């Protein structure tokens, strides 16, 4: 398969990782303009009351265009503690929460200045947890179209959920709310643990 080009996002969706595990390499788009209402600064987990959005606050105004790599996190807001407690509440009874949480915790204690820097750090931790070895490159200029890479930058759009229906796996609150498709990779990791990578590879095969 061709290399794929993606936007770095906050704990990417399962759909994004299904694409990643089948790619020969990944190119991260870092030269684009920042846009609101995307997965650049949000992800979805499965909490006690159902699907829950976690959003990283950023300093951004629509009036003045900013490059994604220049957008800063609004660290005056205690979002890291809130996100970590949300993960704890949602997944502390999951089979692999204790197995992974110590690796994830530094992401919520160290202060990051830019949302791009933070997202890349999150991606690295997740790849280590999945034991996924993938070559990563970054763009050096913005291109509207690509011929050598499979352009999957559209996966960043949080308004459109066009993900295929993936195989069900056991989720903490599925007895209460049923199975929720295509959440953050964190949901799969906490529930499936070392089997998560095999799950992702199987979804591509389907």
HUWOQUI-V368161 format. One record per run of one state. SS is the DSSP state (H for helix, E for strand, L for the rest). FROM is the first residue (numbers start at 0). LEN is the number of residues. If there is no record, write none. Layout:
SS/FROM/LEN + SS/FROM/LEN
This chain:
L/0/2 + E/2/5 + L/7/5 + E/12/1 + H/13/8 + L/21/4 + E/25/4 + L/29/3 + E/32/1 + L/33/4 + E/37/1 + H/38/3 + E/41/6 + L/47/2 + E/49/6 + L/55/2 + E/57/2 + L/59/7 + E/66/1 + H/67/3 + L/70/1 + E/71/2 + L/73/5 + H/78/13 + L/91/5 + H/96/12 + L/108/5 + E/113/1 + H/114/16 + L/130/5 + E/135/3 + L/138/10 + E/148/3 + L/151/1 + H/152/4 + E/156/1 + L/157/16 + H/173/4 + L/177/6 + E/183/1 + H/184/21 + L/205/1
